[in-house]
Amino acid sequence: MQIDKKGILYAFAAYGIWGVFPLYWKLLVHVDSMEILLSRVIWSFVFTTIFILVIKQRKLLFEDVKTLWHNKKMFWSLLAASFVISCNWFLYIFAVNNDHLIEASLGYYINPLITVVFGMFFFKERLSKAQIFAVCVALLGVIVLSIGYGEIPWIALGIALSFAIYGALKKKIAINATRGLAIETLFILPFALVYYIYIMLTDNMSFLHIDWQTDLFLMLGGVVTAIPLVLFAKGAKLLPQYVIGFIQYFTPTTVLLLGILLYKEPFTKTDFMSFSIIWIAILLFTISTIFESRKQYNLQHEVAKV
């Protein structure tokens, strides 16, 4: 089975950018997390829409909106997905700017495992015994961390669950990633604008009230949101799912290293123990998934020969 080199580059670029996102959001540590989120929504919509117009996909965007309007189930699923991904964005921004990078990385480590559990319960997808065992091992890691902290790691679980729910809601919505981002942010746009009016009236707004660098970084938040999504969409089309599944761990690993090495967040023995358990679970799951994918590929290849 040949692996497309361009696909690998696209995927690593996407997950690499997501991995270094904390460096960007740390530049806005002096801005309230909610304002960063809503600014990200507004400028994501603006720049993504401009990009769609530049690449001449305006008609396709209108066709997507028309399809959603006529398919109420798809419409409500995407609306719910837009709210869920907004919660995910908020939790991540909050985690980065309140020194919870290690916990955020935990969330993205366990997210794929929660995603497959969702697939098993909601989409009747079958898991191998090794995959089920890996999920149970990961759960043990979270329990160990919870006992060590004396509380549930709610940021990590919130990030993991929100992204898994987002994926489940979007599973059967076949919309281009770029146009999908424009529509999703359009759903949240009225709430973002109303909130901005509120903080403007209460003199709590940072945009246009601190310095030009802050304004620029808030605006470019829309660009840095869109770019990795476009790269990911290109990579996902060229690569098997198990390869994407393996590369995605590049993001939380980068975030974890940034938290420990650059921002000096405490990484205790309990953290190391629980993360080690989760890393073992991920290794088991990845090996099992590769084995199952190759077995399925070989089976299909044999059938094609016949």
The 8 nearest C-alpha neighbors of each residue, nearest first, counted from 0:
[[1, 2, 296, 293, 297, 239, 3, 300],
 [2, 0, 3, 4, 238, 239, 237, 6],
 [1, 3, 4, 0, 238, 7, 6, 239],
 [2, 4, 6, 5, 237, 1, 7, 238],
 [5, 3, 7, 6, 2, 8, 9, 237],
 [6, 4, 8, 7, 3, 9, 234, 237],
 [5, 7, 234, 237, 9, 3, 4, 8],
 [6, 8, 4, 10, 5, 9, 11, 3],
 [7, 9, 5, 11, 6, 10, 12, 4],
 [10, 8, 234, 6, 12, 230, 7, 11],
 [11, 9, 234, 13, 7, 12, 231, 8],
 [10, 12, 14, 8, 13, 15, 9, 7],
 [11, 13, 15, 9, 10, 14, 8, 16],
 [14, 12, 227, 10, 16, 231, 15, 230],
 [13, 15, 17, 11, 250, 16, 12, 18],
 [14, 16, 18, 12, 13, 17, 11, 250],
 [15, 17, 18, 19, 13, 14, 12, 20],
 [18, 16, 14, 20, 15, 19, 250, 13],
 [17, 19, 250, 15, 253, 16, 254, 20],
 [18, 20, 16, 21, 17, 22, 15, 254],
 [19, 21, 17, 23, 22, 18, 16, 24],
 [22, 20, 24, 23, 19, 25, 95, 254],
 [23, 21, 25, 20, 19, 24, 26, 257],
 [22, 24, 20, 21, 25, 26, 19, 27],
 [23, 25, 21, 26, 27, 22, 20, 92],
 [26, 24, 28, 27, 22, 23, 21, 96],
 [25, 27, 24, 23, 28, 22, 216, 29],
 [28, 26, 25, 24, 29, 30, 213, 216],
 [27, 29, 25, 96, 30, 26, 24, 31],
 [28, 30, 27, 31, 26, 25, 96, 205],
 [31, 29, 27, 28, 205, 32, 35, 34],
 [30, 32, 34, 33, 35, 29, 28, 205],
 [33, 31, 35, 34, 93, 92, 36, 30],
 [34, 32, 36, 35, 31, 37, 89, 93],
 [33, 35, 37, 36, 31, 32, 38, 30],
 [36, 34, 32, 38, 33, 37, 39, 31],
 [37, 35, 39, 33, 34, 38, 89, 32],
 [38, 36, 40, 191, 34, 39, 35, 41],
 [37, 39, 35, 41, 40, 36, 34, 42],
 [38, 40, 36, 221, 37, 220, 42, 41],
 [41, 39, 37, 43, 38, 184, 42, 44],
 [42, 40, 38, 44, 43, 39, 188, 37],
 [41, 43, 221, 45, 44, 39, 218, 40],
 [221, 44, 42, 40, 46, 45, 41, 39],
 [43, 45, 181, 42, 47, 41, 184, 46],
 [46, 44, 42, 48, 43, 47, 49, 41],
 [45, 47, 49, 48, 43, 44, 42, 50],
 [48, 46, 50, 44, 49, 45, 43, 181],
 [47, 49, 51, 45, 50, 46, 44, 181],
 [50, 48, 46, 52, 47, 51, 53, 45],
 [49, 51, 53, 47, 48, 52, 46, 54],
 [52, 50, 48, 56, 54, 49, 53, 55],
 [53, 51, 55, 49, 50, 57, 54, 56],
 [52, 54, 50, 55, 51, 49, 56, 48],
 [55, 53, 51, 52, 56, 50, 57, 49],
 [56, 54, 52, 53, 57, 51, 58, 50],
 [57, 55, 59, 51, 58, 54, 52, 60],
 [56, 58, 60, 59, 52, 55, 51, 61],
 [59, 57, 61, 60, 56, 62, 55, 63],
 [58, 60, 62, 56, 61, 57, 63, 178],
 [59, 61, 63, 57, 62, 58, 178, 56],
 [62, 60, 64, 58, 63, 59, 65, 57],
 [61, 63, 59, 65, 60, 64, 66, 58],
 [62, 64, 60, 66, 61, 65, 59, 67],
 [65, 63, 61, 67, 62, 66, 68, 60],
 [64, 66, 62, 68, 67, 63, 61, 69],
 [67, 65, 63, 69, 64, 68, 62, 70],
 [68, 66, 74, 70, 64, 65, 69, 73],
 [67, 69, 65, 66, 70, 64, 74, 71],
 [68, 70, 66, 67, 71, 65, 74, 73],
 [69, 71, 67, 73, 68, 72, 66, 74],
 [70, 72, 74, 73, 69, 75, 68, 67],
 [73, 71, 75, 74, 70, 76, 67, 77],
 [72, 74, 76, 71, 70, 75, 67, 77],
 [75, 73, 67, 71, 77, 72, 76, 70],
 [76, 74, 78, 72, 77, 73, 79, 71],
 [75, 77, 73, 79, 78, 74, 168, 80],
 [76, 78, 80, 74, 79, 75, 81, 73],
 [77, 79, 75, 81, 80, 76, 74, 186],
 [78, 80, 76, 82, 77, 81, 75, 83],
 [81, 79, 77, 83, 165, 78, 82, 168],
 [80, 82, 183, 78, 84, 79, 83, 77],
 [81, 83, 85, 79, 80, 84, 86, 78],
 [82, 84, 80, 86, 85, 81, 161, 165],
 [85, 83, 87, 86, 81, 82, 80, 88],
 [86, 84, 88, 82, 87, 83, 89, 81],
 [85, 87, 89, 83, 84, 88, 90, 82],
 [86, 88, 84, 90, 85, 158, 89, 161],
 [89, 87, 85, 91, 86, 90, 84, 92],
 [88, 90, 86, 92, 91, 87, 36, 93],
 [91, 89, 93, 87, 88, 92, 94, 86],
 [90, 92, 94, 88, 93, 89, 95, 87],
 [91, 93, 89, 95, 94, 90, 88, 32],
 [92, 94, 90, 96, 91, 95, 32, 97],
 [95, 93, 99, 91, 97, 92, 96, 100],
 [96, 94, 92, 100, 93, 97, 98, 99],
 [95, 97, 28, 93, 94, 98, 25, 92],
 [96, 98, 94, 95, 99, 93, 100, 28],
 [99, 97, 95, 100, 96, 94, 264, 258],
 [100, 98, 94, 102, 101, 97, 95, 103],
 [99, 101, 103, 258, 95, 102, 98, 94],
 [102, 100, 104, 255, 103, 99, 258, 105],
 [101, 103, 105, 155, 99, 104, 100, 106],
 [104, 102, 100, 106, 155, 105, 101, 99],
 [103, 105, 251, 101, 107, 106, 102, 255],
 [106, 104, 102, 108, 103, 107, 155, 109],
 [105, 107, 155, 159, 103, 104, 158, 108],
 [106, 108, 110, 104, 105, 109, 251, 159],
 [109, 107, 105, 106, 110, 251, 104, 248],
 [108, 110, 112, 106, 107, 111, 105, 159],
 [109, 111, 159, 107, 113, 112, 108, 106],
 [112, 110, 114, 113, 109, 115, 108, 163],
 [111, 113, 114, 115, 109, 110, 134, 116],
 [112, 114, 116, 110, 111, 115, 117, 109],
 [113, 115, 111, 163, 117, 112, 116, 110],
 [116, 114, 118, 117, 112, 113, 119, 111],
 [115, 117, 113, 119, 118, 114, 120, 112],
 [118, 116, 114, 120, 115, 119, 121, 113],
 [119, 117, 115, 122, 116, 124, 121, 120],
 [118, 120, 124, 123, 116, 117, 122, 121],
 [121, 119, 117, 118, 123, 122, 116, 124],
 [122, 120, 118, 117, 123, 119, 124, 167],
 [121, 123, 118, 124, 119, 120, 117, 167],
 [124, 122, 119, 120, 121, 118, 125, 117],
 [123, 125, 119, 118, 122, 126, 120, 121],
 [126, 124, 119, 123, 127, 118, 122, 115],
 [127, 125, 130, 131, 128, 124, 119, 115],
 [126, 128, 130, 129, 131, 125, 287, 291],
 [127, 129, 131, 130, 132, 126, 133, 287],
 [130, 128, 132, 127, 131, 133, 287, 284],
 [129, 131, 133, 284, 127, 132, 128, 126],
 [130, 132, 128, 134, 133, 129, 126, 127],
 [133, 131, 129, 135, 130, 134, 128, 136],
 [134, 132, 280, 130, 136, 135, 131, 284],
 [133, 135, 137, 131, 136, 132, 112, 138],
 [136, 134, 138, 132, 137, 133, 139, 131],
 [137, 135, 139, 133, 138, 134, 280, 132],
 [138, 136, 277, 140, 134, 139, 280, 135],
 [139, 137, 135, 141, 140, 136, 142, 134],
 [138, 140, 136, 142, 137, 141, 143, 135],
 [139, 141, 273, 137, 143, 276, 138, 142],
 [140, 142, 144, 138, 143, 139, 145, 137],
 [141, 143, 145, 139, 144, 140, 146, 138],
 [144, 142, 140, 146, 141, 145, 273, 147],
 [143, 145, 147, 141, 142, 146, 273, 148],
 [146, 144, 151, 142, 148, 150, 147, 143],
 [145, 147, 149, 143, 144, 148, 142, 150],
 [148, 146, 144, 145, 149, 269, 143, 150],
 [149, 147, 145, 150, 146, 144, 151, 152],
 [148, 150, 146, 147, 145, 151, 144, 152],
 [151, 149, 145, 148, 152, 146, 147, 153],
 [150, 152, 145, 153, 149, 148, 146, 144],
 [153, 151, 155, 154, 145, 156, 150, 102],
 [154, 152, 156, 151, 155, 157, 150, 158],
 [153, 155, 157, 156, 152, 158, 90, 103],
 [156, 154, 106, 158, 103, 102, 157, 153],
 [155, 157, 159, 153, 158, 154, 106, 160],
 [156, 158, 154, 160, 155, 159, 153, 161],
 [159, 157, 155, 106, 161, 87, 156, 160],
 [160, 158, 110, 106, 156, 162, 157, 161],
 [161, 159, 163, 157, 162, 158, 156, 164],
 [160, 162, 164, 158, 163, 87, 159, 83],
 [161, 163, 165, 164, 159, 160, 166, 158],
 [162, 164, 114, 160, 166, 165, 161, 159],
 [165, 163, 167, 161, 166, 162, 160, 168],
 [166, 164, 162, 80, 168, 163, 167, 83],
 [165, 167, 163, 169, 164, 168, 170, 162],
 [166, 168, 164, 170, 165, 169, 163, 117],
 [167, 169, 165, 166, 76, 170, 80, 164],
 [170, 168, 172, 166, 167, 171, 165, 77],
 [169, 171, 167, 168, 172, 166, 173, 165],
 [170, 172, 169, 173, 168, 73, 167, 76],
 [173, 171, 169, 170, 174, 73, 77, 168],
 [172, 174, 171, 175, 170, 169, 176, 179],
 [175, 173, 179, 172, 176, 178, 63, 177],
 [174, 176, 178, 177, 179, 173, 232, 180],
 [177, 175, 179, 178, 180, 232, 174, 229],
 [178, 176, 180, 179, 175, 229, 181, 47],
 [177, 179, 181, 180, 175, 176, 60, 182],
 [178, 180, 176, 182, 177, 181, 175, 174],
 [179, 181, 183, 177, 178, 182, 184, 176],
 [180, 182, 178, 44, 184, 179, 183, 47],
 [183, 181, 185, 179, 180, 184, 178, 186],
 [184, 182, 81, 180, 186, 185, 181, 179],
 [183, 185, 187, 186, 181, 44, 182, 40],
 [186, 184, 182, 188, 183, 187, 181, 44],
 [185, 187, 184, 183, 188, 78, 182, 81],
 [186, 188, 184, 185, 190, 189, 191, 183],
 [187, 189, 185, 191, 190, 186, 184, 41],
 [190, 188, 192, 191, 187, 193, 186, 185],
 [189, 191, 193, 188, 192, 187, 194, 37],
 [190, 192, 188, 37, 194, 189, 193, 195],
 [191, 193, 195, 189, 194, 190, 188, 196],
 [194, 192, 196, 190, 195, 191, 189, 197],
 [195, 193, 197, 191, 196, 192, 190, 198],
 [194, 196, 192, 198, 197, 193, 199, 191],
 [195, 197, 199, 193, 194, 198, 200, 192],
 [196, 198, 194, 200, 195, 199, 193, 201],
 [199, 197, 201, 203, 195, 204, 200, 196],
 [198, 200, 196, 202, 204, 197, 201, 195],
 [201, 199, 197, 198, 202, 196, 203, 204],
 [200, 202, 198, 199, 203, 197, 204, 196],
 [203, 201, 199, 200, 204, 198, 197, 205],
 [204, 202, 198, 201, 199, 205, 200, 197],
 [203, 205, 198, 199, 202, 206, 208, 195],
 [204, 206, 208, 209, 207, 30, 203, 213],
 [205, 207, 208, 214, 204, 209, 213, 217],
 [206, 208, 214, 209, 205, 210, 211, 204],
 [207, 209, 205, 206, 210, 204, 214, 211],
 [210, 208, 205, 207, 213, 206, 211, 214],
 [211, 209, 212, 213, 208, 214, 207, 206],
 [210, 212, 214, 213, 215, 209, 207, 216],
 [213, 211, 215, 214, 210, 216, 209, 217],
 [214, 212, 216, 215, 211, 210, 217, 209],
 [215, 213, 211, 217, 206, 212, 216, 207],
 [216, 214, 212, 218, 213, 217, 219, 211],
 [215, 217, 219, 213, 218, 214, 220, 212],
 [218, 216, 214, 220, 215, 219, 213, 38],
 [217, 219, 215, 220, 216, 42, 221, 214],
 [220, 218, 222, 216, 221, 217, 215, 223],
 [221, 219, 39, 217, 223, 218, 222, 216],
 [43, 220, 222, 42, 219, 39, 224, 223],
 [221, 223, 219, 225, 224, 220, 226, 43],
 [224, 222, 220, 226, 225, 221, 219, 227],
 [223, 225, 221, 222, 226, 220, 227, 43],
 [224, 226, 222, 228, 223, 227, 229, 221],
 [225, 227, 229, 228, 223, 224, 222, 230],
 [228, 226, 13, 230, 229, 225, 231, 16],
 [229, 227, 231, 225, 226, 230, 232, 176],
 [228, 230, 232, 226, 227, 231, 177, 233],
 [231, 229, 227, 233, 9, 13, 228, 232],
 [230, 232, 234, 228, 13, 233, 10, 229],
 [231, 233, 229, 235, 230, 234, 228, 176],
 [234, 232, 230, 231, 236, 235, 229, 9],
 [235, 233, 6, 9, 10, 231, 237, 236],
 [234, 236, 232, 238, 237, 233, 231, 243],
 [237, 235, 234, 233, 238, 232, 6, 239],
 [236, 238, 6, 234, 235, 3, 233, 239],
 [239, 237, 235, 6, 236, 234, 240, 3],
 [240, 238, 242, 241, 243, 237, 235, 2],
 [239, 241, 243, 242, 244, 238, 235, 292],
 [240, 242, 244, 243, 239, 289, 245, 288],
 [243, 241, 245, 244, 240, 239, 246, 238],
 [242, 244, 240, 246, 245, 241, 247, 239],
 [245, 243, 241, 242, 247, 246, 240, 248],
 [244, 246, 242, 243, 247, 248, 241, 285],
 [245, 247, 243, 248, 249, 244, 242, 11],
 [248, 246, 249, 244, 245, 250, 243, 14],
 [249, 247, 250, 246, 251, 245, 252, 108],
 [248, 250, 252, 247, 246, 251, 253, 14],
 [249, 251, 18, 14, 253, 248, 252, 17],
 [252, 250, 104, 254, 253, 107, 248, 249],
 [251, 253, 255, 249, 250, 254, 248, 256],
 [252, 254, 18, 256, 250, 251, 255, 249],
 [255, 253, 251, 257, 252, 18, 256, 104],
 [254, 256, 252, 258, 101, 257, 253, 104],
 [257, 255, 259, 253, 258, 254, 260, 252],
 [256, 258, 261, 254, 260, 255, 259, 253],
 [259, 257, 262, 255, 100, 256, 264, 101],
 [258, 260, 263, 256, 264, 257, 261, 262],
 [261, 259, 257, 263, 256, 258, 262, 264],
 [262, 260, 257, 263, 258, 259, 256, 264],
 [261, 263, 258, 264, 260, 259, 257, 98],
 [264, 262, 259, 260, 261, 258, 265, 257],
 [263, 265, 259, 258, 262, 266, 98, 101],
 [266, 264, 267, 263, 259, 258, 101, 270],
 [267, 265, 270, 264, 259, 271, 268, 101],
 [266, 268, 270, 269, 265, 271, 272, 147],
 [269, 267, 271, 270, 272, 266, 273, 147],
 [270, 268, 272, 267, 271, 147, 273, 144],
 [271, 269, 267, 273, 268, 272, 266, 274],
 [270, 272, 268, 274, 269, 273, 275, 267],
 [273, 271, 269, 275, 270, 274, 268, 276],
 [272, 274, 140, 276, 270, 275, 144, 271],
 [273, 275, 277, 271, 276, 272, 270, 278],
 [276, 274, 278, 272, 273, 277, 271, 279],
 [275, 277, 273, 279, 140, 274, 278, 280],
 [276, 278, 137, 280, 274, 279, 275, 140],
 [279, 277, 275, 281, 280, 276, 274, 282],
 [280, 278, 282, 276, 277, 281, 283, 275],
 [279, 281, 133, 277, 283, 278, 137, 282],
 [280, 282, 284, 278, 279, 283, 285, 277],
 [283, 281, 279, 285, 284, 280, 286, 278],
 [284, 282, 280, 286, 281, 285, 133, 287],
 [283, 285, 281, 287, 130, 282, 133, 286],
 [284, 286, 288, 282, 287, 283, 281, 289],
 [287, 285, 289, 283, 288, 284, 282, 290],
 [286, 288, 290, 284, 285, 289, 283, 291],
 [287, 289, 285, 291, 290, 286, 292, 284],
 [290, 288, 292, 286, 291, 287, 241, 293],
 [289, 291, 287, 293, 288, 292, 294, 286],
 [290, 292, 294, 288, 289, 293, 295, 287],
 [293, 291, 289, 295, 294, 290, 288, 296],
 [292, 294, 296, 290, 295, 291, 297, 289],
 [293, 295, 291, 297, 296, 292, 290, 298],
 [296, 294, 298, 292, 293, 297, 291, 299],
 [295, 297, 293, 299, 298, 294, 300, 292],
 [298, 296, 300, 294, 299, 295, 293, 301],
 [297, 299, 295, 301, 300, 296, 294, 302],
 [300, 298, 302, 296, 301, 297, 303, 295],
 [299, 301, 297, 303, 298, 302, 296, 304],
 [302, 300, 304, 298, 303, 299, 297, 305],
 [301, 303, 299, 305, 304, 300, 298, 297],
 [302, 304, 300, 301, 305, 299, 298, 297],
 [305, 303, 301, 302, 300, 299, 298, 297],
 [304, 302, 303, 301, 300, 299, 298, 297]]
